[in-house]
């Protein structure tokens, strides 16, 4: 089998009725895209991906040149070829790796279809169902603490046993954010896990002050309390807090993950297969984390995330977006009212 063509299709749904934001970024539009890898045997591998700008240039430019004519089942060889090739040098992080991730994911989808097996099984097949948490609790214009509690309670009513909310926006005080967390804890009760996500808002000391204010709310994890490259701050928090620190969604490749883990800057590892180098790279990172007795909780798209979590021995939980960032392009995962995503036996990644 030979790769014949890479195709990218972008889709825009235009401006959001209700923009929302986390501590650093406001989301005002929605959209997405699809990468297709075509072969001479008629099989097509697919991946969800952004389809504009630099990514478009990388995928349709140097990556297409490197892939067309090659055997799509040799994913490791093609990964190395892309990593060492093109105009990448000396960029080992960022948009080039991000673009490679989409290609790698589409290659895995293709391999699953060629072998008539689901990718989660080909990659290890450890769990037939994976726990999912609802990621929400964003800031919005006019959104009250009561609205926030209503939102997160609705996820619990839908079956989620774990929910996540945002903190750290400079428009509110630490004290107010701590009160938001406490109000949500009271609303959802003591038995639902509550994650809090600062999206790189703070330096280590500020994050520590905040953690002290809200530790009585019993958070399940404290996500990206400090800048993505502040391993020193992350390590200080890991050392001082009883709350697990989660991080890694802004890190790339096994080498970036190695540095994060070696620095002891996180307890829960969140590299995103859609950006860190694809499913191939994510599996290597999961193996390195497993050797350190650390669990994986990938950021991002639940369709790809659940495949990764299901594949490995240290897959903890999958991110899912019931409202914000809800994917309008793909068929949803099989999330059930017991809080788990059930893995499909369909070949490939089951993305349609
Ligand atoms: Mg996050």
Boltz pocket constraint, residues with backbone or C-beta under 6 A from the ligand:
constraints:
  - pocket:
      binder: B
      contacts: [[A, 197], [A, 199], [A, 223], [A, 224], [A, 249], [A, 299]]
      max_distance: 6.0
